[in-house]
């Protein structure tokens, strides 16, 4: 008997089977685990000010050019690879993740793609995304 854990994800409604677990064929009780790299998610804060959405990602040991940031509609994706130290070792405790990471955030409102700034300092990536405000259109009377 195999225990299968269900995962929850704020970007997917409800519960789903992890992509690492797939049935070998429909209608069977045989399952296969995919052997692919483990993508992890760094601690991420998202908060709102009057004019902007602020995203803070705690991710030490990186360089500015190591990040790939994209915006598709209201979905912000931050990805990269934090390299591991190549020295040989025997761990007694391991809590610091390395390798490929991905943080996907569904923004609470529309933002201006051209109004995004990103800064990496002291182990924190900080993004400021300006909110897309409705534009006021003035009606003029013509004769």
N, C-alpha and C positions, 0 to 999 in steps of 0.2 A: 504494500500500500504506500502511496506517495502523498505527502501533504503538499497542497498547492496554496500558496499565500496570495491573496488578492491585494492589489495596491490601490490607493486612492490618489487622484491627481487633480489639483484645482483647475487645470485647463481641460480636463475631460470630465463630463458629468458622471456621477456614480462610481462604480468599481469596475476594474478590468483586470484581466490576467496579464501579468508581466509579459513583455515581448520576449523575455528570455525563455519562456515556456511555451511550446507549441505542440499541438497534437500531431502525431506522425501521419495519421489519415483520419478523415471525418468519421465519427461514430465509434472510434476505438478508445480503449482506456490506456493506450500507450502514448507517452509524452516524450518530447525531446527538449533538452536544454540547449539553447544557442550558446556557443562559445565565442563571445565577442567581448571587446574591451568594456570595462565598466566606466560609464560616464557618471560623474558625481556632480553635486550642486553645492557651490559655496554658500555660506550664510549671506542672505540678502535682505535688506530693509527697503521698503517702498513707502514713502509718505508724500503728503500733498501740502503745498502752500497755496496761497491765493492765486498765484500766477503760474505755478509749475508743479510737475511731479518730480520728486527726487528719488533716485535709486542709488543705494550704497551697497557695494559688494565687498566683503572681507576676503581678500585673496592675496596674501603676501607672497613674495618671491617671484614676482612677474616684472616684465618691462612693458612700457606703453604699447609697443608694437606687437606684443603677444596676444592682444585682445582682438576679437572679431565681434563687432556690435552691429546688429541689423534691426530694422523696424519694418514690419509688414502690417499695415493697418494699426491695430492697437496691441499687437504682439511684439514685444521687445525681446530679442535674443542676445545673450552675452555668452560667448564661448571662447575657449582657448585651451592650451595645454600647459600645465605646470610640470616642469621636468623634475624627475627624481634625482637625488644625488647618486652618482655611479659607484660610490664606495661599497665594498662588501661589508655586510653586517648581519648580526643575528638580533632581531627585534625582541625586546621584552615587553614593549608596549608600542602600539602604532595607532595614532589618532589623526595624523596629518595626511590628508589625501594628496595624491599627485596624479598626473596623467590628464586625460581629457576631461573638461568640465563644461557644463551647460546650465545656464540659468535662463528660463523663459518666464516672462512676466506679462500677464494680461493687464494692460493699463486701464485705470478706471475711467478715462476719458480720452478724447482725441488730442493729439499733440502735433505741433508743427515740426515736420521732419527737418527743415532748415534751421530750426531753433533749438537744436540739441547740442549740448557741450559735455565733454567727458574729461575727467582729470584723474590721474592715478598718483597717489601720494601716501606714504607711510603704510603701505599694505592695503589701502582701500581704493577701490574704483568708485568714483562718484559721477553720476550722470544727472544733468539738469535738463528736463524736457519741458519746454514752454507749452502751456495749454493752448489749444486752438480755440480762440474766442469767436463767437458769432460776429460777423461784420455788419455794422449799421449802414444801411443804404438810405441816403437822403433823397427824397422825392422833390423835384423842382417843378414849379408850375410853368407851363409854356403857353404863349398866347397864339 
